[in-house]
Amino acid sequence: MNSTLSAFYGLDFLASTVILLRDAPKVTTHQRLLQLAWGEGSGDMAALHTQVYELRNMLDRPFTHPMIQSVRGIGYRLVDSP
């Protein structure tokens, strides 16, 4: 990701992306993403959902299938095929 994007999206966006990449293809819990991206007691689910929405706009558009899967009530995971 170039410096313009990192300045626009911020460190929390980059941290969320790196965490999902490291954990792939396992599920990354909402709690883990919140804690590692925003720190203890920071961030909220709305902010997390916004970050994942933005990440989906970048990653999923060029492909025929979504790469980020929601696991209801648990978190998210990256997959390479449906």
Summary of the structure (lengths in Angstrom):
residues: 82
radius of gyration: 12.2
end to end distance: 25.0
largest distance: 36.9
contacts: 208
relative contact order: 0.19
helix: 54%
strand: 12%
